[in-house]
Amino acid sequence: MTGFFLLAAATLLSFNDGWEVRCEGETDWTRVTVPHDAAFDRGYDRNASWFHGFAHSPTSTYRKVFAQPADGGRWSVRFDGVYMDSRVTLNGRAVGGRAYGYLPFEVPLDGLRETNVLEVVCRAPTPNTRWYAGCGILRDVWLVRRTGAYTLEPEDVAVTTELLADGSARVRVAVDG
């Protein structure tokens, strides 16, 4: 994992196995491995939006039950892409999410228990794009262990400059996270 400022050692472990998914209107959970597209398995409907390839885009909830990691350090989960409008909870407590599906994001795993439940709710109402984008956890998921300081990811840092009347410039740095 490369960061904007590498201030900590990070270890990434694949977190793709052992997920379950349930779409709106369903009562049963289905075991899946991510990346996974919750809309793809639902088939096509000529009455559905052509903006989304005639596929329904259900609100879907993914969950993963996992044990507390034995190693020390700070733990988080990195999602390389969840489409879209995701909300993540850990043991029923909101820990993060991302409105759009094309940027990775990370959520802290503070307050881990012996057994934990991570849930990701995805909403991709149509039309939301000019092509079929899918719906769900569409890219890899990583369990991240950090020791030492913190790593800032490039997408979490925004730098803007403003040219002032006297010819000098003002630089602003905004950090998300």
N, C-alpha and C positions, 0 to 999 in steps of 0.2 A: 504494500500500500504506500503510495507516495503522497506526501502532504505538502501544503504550501510552506509551512514552517515545520520541520521535523524536530519536535521537542521531546518526543517520547518514543520508546520502543513499542511497536504494536505487533501482536500476533493475531493472524486471521485464521479462523477455523470455519470450514463450510458448515452452514446452518440450513442447508436445502432439504434435508430429509426429515420425515416425521411430521409433516404438516397435515392438517385437515381443512376442508373447505365446506362451507354451507352457503348457498345462495338464497336470496330473498324468497320467501314462500316455502322453503324446504325445512324439514325438521331433523333430518339425519345428516351427520357429518360424513364426508367422503375423504378417505386418505389419499394424499397427493404428495408429490415431490415438486418443489419449486425449482426453476421457473415453471409457472402454471398460468394458463389463460382460462378464466372461469367462463368466458363467453363462448369459446371455441367448441366446447363439448355440447353446447345447447342446440347446435344445428342452425339452419337458416330459415328465415321467414320472409316471404315476399311482401308482407305487410309491415315489416320492420324498416327502420330508416336506411336508405341507401347510403347515407353518410357513414354508416358503420357496417357496410358490407352485408346488409340485410340480416345482421346478427343482433340478438338482444344483448344488452349490456347490463346484467343484473347487479344490484348491490350484493357484494360477496364479503363474507367474513372468513378469514383464515385464522387458525389457531395452532399453537404448538405448545405442548406440555414438555417441560424439560427440568432436569435436576440442577441444583445450584452447582456451578463449577467449583472444583476443589482448590484450584490454584488461586493465589492472591492476585492483587492488582485491581484495576478498575475495568468493569465489563460494560460492553455496549453491543448493540446489534446494528449492523450496517445493511441497508437495503439498497441494492444497485438500481432498482427501478420498480415502482409500484404504480400501476395505472388505474385510477387516478384519485384525487381527493381522498388520500388515505389518513386514517386515524389509528394510532397504535396505543394499546393499553398493556400494562404489565400487572397481573394479579388484580385487574379491575381499575387500575389507576392510569390516567392518561399520561403518556410519556413522550408523545410527539406525533409526527406525520408530515405529509407534504401535499400541497394542493395539486401540483402537477406531477405527471408521471415520468418525466424524462431525466430528472436529476436524482442522483443518489442522496441518501440522507441517513443519519445515524441517531439512534435513541439510546439514552443511558439505561442501564439495568441496575439502578440504585435500589436497595432494600430487597435483595433477592432472598427467597425462602428456600427451604429444602426442596420443595416442588413448586414450579412456577408455571403460569399460563400467560403466554404472549398472544395477543389477538390483534389482527390487522383488518380493519373494515375499509373496503374500496368502493367508491361510487364513481361511475363513469356514465352519467346520463347522456343520451344521444339527442341531438348531434353534439359531438365534442371535438371533432376533428374532420378533416376532409378525406380521411382514409380509415381503414380498419385498424384500430390501435390495440384492440384487446381489452381485457379487464382483469386485474388481479396482480399477483406478485409475478411480474414478467421477467425479472432478472434475478441474479444470484443474491443470496442472503448470507451474511457473515457474522459469526460471533467474534467480537474483537476484545482482546485483552491488552490493556496498556499498563506499563510500569513507567514511573517517572512523570514527566510533564505531559502536556496535551498536544495533540496533532491537529492543526487547522487544515481543513480540506479546501482546495481552490474555490469550490462553489460556495463556500461559507464566507468568503472575503470579497468585499466590493470596494474598489478604489475609484474615487471621482476627483477631478480637478476643476478648479474654477479660476479663470484668468481675471485678475483684478485690474482696476483702472490705472494703477501706478505701474503696471507691467509685471508685477509679481503674481504668484499663483497660490491658491489655497488648496491643500490636499486633504481629503477626508477619507478615512478608512472605517468601514463598518464591518463588524464581525457578527455573524449569526451563529449562536451556539456558545 
